[in-house]
């Protein structure tokens, strides 16, 4: 899946966020737990203003591995970006408890 990360980075540098996200999705279809791809996809969605999709993705990661902190940290990132600071703090606190 690492090749898709490199392709996504090149696409993003060229300003093609849609293709970059598609390549990140391909990486995740090979390895859904690939944290680098998860983080890059989340950042791309947030940067593109697709915070509803980013939040849904964070929830998906939480369901995939509920005992791992990443999904809750991702949720906190999205909520903080949306300026829902109290909710973000709760998500970050949850991630610290895992």
Buried (B, 14 or more C-beta within 10 A) or exposed (E): BEEBBEBBBEBBEEEBBEBBBBBBEBBBEEBBEBEBBBBBBBBBBBEBEBBEBBBEBBBBBBEBEEEBBBBBBBBBBBBBBBEBEEBBEBBBEBBEEE
